Amino acid sequence: MRRLGLLLVFAAALGLWLWQASPRPESTANTTAIAHGNAEPGYVAISADLLETGNDGLELFRLRAERIEQPTPESPVMLSNPQFQHQGRSAWTLSAQHGLMPPDTQQLELSGNVQASGALGAAPISIRTEAMTVDLQQQKLDTPALVNIDWGRNRLSATGLHADMKSDSLRLESHIHGEFTH
C-alpha cells in the first residue's frame, strides 16, 4: 500500500514536470506572421524623433510623435500626435492627431485637427484643416479640404490649398472668402 502511494506521488510529480517542460503554443499574431512567411517583426517607438538632414548635414526636417508604429515592413508607418518641423528659408511647424507614411514614399499624410504655422514673407501665418499631405522630398503641402487661415489680422477660408515651403508661396484653390483689415 505504501509503495502504491509513493508510485502515485512519483507519477503525479513526473506528469507535472512534463507539463511544465512542454513547449507552449505561440501567440496568434506570431503564428499568423510566420504562416504568411513574414518572420520579420515591425516596430513601435514611444516619444520618438525622426530627423532628416541635407547633403550639407544641416537639418531639413524633424518629425516627432507620441507613438510611431509599423506592424510589418510592408505596412504604412502610423503616427500618433505627430509634429512636423521644417527648417528652410522659413520655419514651418505642422501638428495633427494622426499621421500615416505609406511604405516607399516620401509622403506624410496628416489627419484630424491639422494645424500649420509658418511665415509668408515676414508675416506669420496659421492654417487649420482636417487633412493635409506633406511631400517631404519636394517640401510642399497640399489639401483638397476646407482650410481656415489667419494671416496677421486677416482671415481667409478656402477649399483646397497648395503651399511650397521652399519658395514661401501659398495658393488657395476655390471658394475663397476673406476678411482683410488694416
C-alpha positions as CSV (number, residue, x, y, z in Angstrom):
1,M,0.0,0.0,0.0
2,R,2.8,2.3,0.9
3,R,4.5,1.6,-2.4
4,L,1.3,2.4,-4.3
5,G,1.2,5.8,-2.6
6,L,4.8,6.5,-3.4
7,L,4.2,5.4,-7.0
8,L,1.2,7.7,-7.4
9,V,3.1,10.7,-5.9
10,F,6.0,9.9,-8.3
11,A,3.7,9.7,-11.3
12,A,2.0,13.0,-10.3
13,A,5.4,14.7,-10.0
14,L,6.5,13.3,-13.3
15,G,3.3,14.4,-15.0
16,L,3.6,17.9,-13.6
17,W,7.3,18.2,-14.6
18,L,6.4,17.0,-18.2
19,W,3.6,19.5,-18.4
20,Q,5.9,22.4,-17.3
21,A,8.6,21.3,-19.7
22,S,6.4,21.0,-22.7
23,P,6.6,23.9,-25.3
24,R,3.8,26.5,-25.1
25,P,1.8,27.3,-28.2
26,E,2.8,30.7,-29.8
27,S,0.5,33.6,-29.8
28,T,-1.9,34.0,-32.7
29,A,-0.1,37.1,-34.0
30,N,3.2,35.3,-34.2
31,T,1.7,32.2,-35.7
32,T,-0.1,34.2,-38.4
33,A,3.1,36.2,-39.2
34,I,5.2,33.0,-39.6
35,A,2.4,31.2,-41.6
36,H,2.5,34.1,-44.1
37,G,6.2,33.9,-44.4
38,N,6.8,37.2,-42.6
39,A,9.2,36.3,-39.8
40,E,10.4,40.0,-39.6
41,P,8.6,41.9,-36.9
42,G,7.7,45.5,-37.1
43,Y,8.5,48.2,-34.5
44,V,7.0,50.6,-32.1
45,A,8.7,53.8,-30.8
46,I,7.3,55.9,-28.0
47,S,8.1,59.7,-27.9
48,A,10.4,59.4,-30.9
49,D,12.0,61.9,-33.2
50,L,12.9,61.2,-36.9
51,L,15.5,63.7,-38.3
52,E,16.3,64.2,-42.0
53,T,19.4,66.2,-43.0
54,G,20.6,67.5,-46.3
55,N,23.8,66.8,-48.1
56,D,25.4,69.6,-46.1
57,G,24.5,67.9,-42.9
58,L,22.0,70.6,-41.9
59,E,18.6,69.7,-40.6
60,L,15.8,69.7,-43.3
61,F,13.0,68.5,-41.1
62,R,12.2,66.8,-37.8
63,L,9.2,64.5,-37.2
64,R,8.1,63.9,-33.7
65,A,5.3,61.7,-32.5
66,E,4.0,60.3,-29.2
67,R,3.9,56.9,-30.9
68,I,5.4,55.6,-34.2
69,E,4.4,52.1,-35.2
70,Q,5.0,49.9,-38.2
71,P,3.5,46.4,-37.7
72,T,5.3,44.9,-40.7
73,P,8.0,46.2,-43.1
74,E,5.3,46.3,-45.9
75,S,2.7,48.2,-43.9
76,P,2.5,52.0,-43.6
77,V,4.1,53.8,-40.6
78,M,1.3,55.1,-38.2
79,L,1.9,58.1,-36.1
80,S,0.0,59.3,-33.0
81,N,0.0,63.1,-32.5
82,P,2.8,63.9,-35.0
83,Q,4.5,67.2,-35.2
84,F,6.5,68.0,-38.3
85,Q,9.1,70.8,-38.3
86,H,10.6,72.1,-41.5
87,Q,13.8,74.2,-41.5
88,G,14.3,76.1,-44.7
89,R,14.0,79.6,-46.0
90,S,11.4,79.9,-43.3
91,A,10.4,77.5,-40.5
92,W,7.1,75.6,-40.7
93,T,5.5,73.5,-37.9
94,L,2.6,71.2,-38.6
95,S,0.7,69.1,-36.0
96,A,-2.2,66.7,-36.2
97,Q,-3.9,63.9,-34.3
98,H,-2.8,61.2,-36.7
99,G,-0.2,60.6,-39.3
100,L,0.5,58.0,-41.9
101,M,3.5,57.4,-44.1
102,P,2.9,54.8,-46.8
103,P,5.9,52.5,-47.5
104,D,8.5,53.5,-50.1
105,T,7.2,57.1,-50.4
106,Q,8.2,60.5,-49.2
107,Q,4.7,61.5,-48.3
108,L,3.3,62.2,-44.8
109,E,-0.5,62.2,-44.6
110,L,-1.8,64.1,-41.6
111,S,-5.4,64.0,-40.4
112,G,-7.5,65.2,-37.5
113,N,-7.2,68.8,-36.4
114,V,-4.2,69.6,-38.7
115,Q,-2.6,72.9,-37.8
116,A,0.3,74.5,-39.7
117,S,2.2,77.6,-38.7
118,G,4.9,79.4,-40.6
119,A,5.6,82.6,-42.4
120,L,4.8,84.1,-45.7
121,G,7.5,86.7,-46.1
122,A,7.7,88.4,-42.7
123,A,4.1,87.8,-41.7
124,P,3.3,84.8,-39.5
125,I,0.5,82.5,-40.9
126,S,-1.7,79.9,-39.2
127,I,-3.6,77.3,-41.2
128,R,-6.2,74.9,-39.9
129,T,-7.8,72.0,-41.8
130,E,-8.8,68.3,-41.2
131,A,-6.4,66.6,-43.6
132,M,-3.1,67.6,-45.3
133,T,-0.4,65.8,-47.3
134,V,3.3,66.8,-46.9
135,D,5.7,65.9,-49.7
136,L,8.9,65.6,-47.7
137,Q,11.1,65.5,-50.8
138,Q,9.6,68.5,-52.6
139,Q,8.8,70.3,-49.3
140,K,5.2,71.0,-50.4
141,L,1.8,70.9,-48.5
142,D,-1.5,70.0,-50.2
143,T,-5.1,69.6,-49.1
144,P,-8.3,69.4,-51.0
145,A,-10.2,70.1,-47.8
146,L,-11.6,73.2,-46.3
147,V,-8.9,75.5,-44.8
148,N,-9.1,78.4,-42.4
149,I,-6.1,80.8,-42.5
150,D,-5.1,83.6,-40.1
151,W,-2.5,85.9,-41.5
152,G,-1.8,88.8,-39.2
153,R,-5.2,90.4,-38.6
154,N,-6.5,89.0,-41.9
155,R,-8.8,85.9,-42.2
156,L,-9.2,83.6,-45.2
157,S,-11.1,80.4,-45.9
158,A,-11.0,78.3,-49.0
159,T,-11.5,74.8,-50.3
160,G,-8.1,73.4,-51.2
161,L,-4.6,74.7,-50.7
162,H,-1.1,74.2,-52.1
163,A,1.9,75.6,-50.3
164,D,5.6,75.4,-51.3
165,M,7.8,75.7,-48.1
166,K,11.0,76.2,-50.2
167,S,9.7,79.3,-52.0
168,D,7.3,80.5,-49.3
169,S,4.3,80.5,-51.6
170,L,0.7,79.6,-51.0
171,R,-2.1,79.1,-53.4
172,L,-5.8,78.7,-52.5
173,E,-7.8,76.5,-54.9
174,S,-11.5,77.5,-54.8
175,H,-14.4,79.0,-52.8
176,I,-12.1,81.7,-51.4
177,H,-13.6,84.1,-48.8
178,G,-11.5,86.7,-47.0
179,E,-11.6,89.5,-44.4
180,F,-8.8,92.0,-44.6
181,T,-8.2,94.7,-42.0
182,H,-5.5,97.3,-41.7
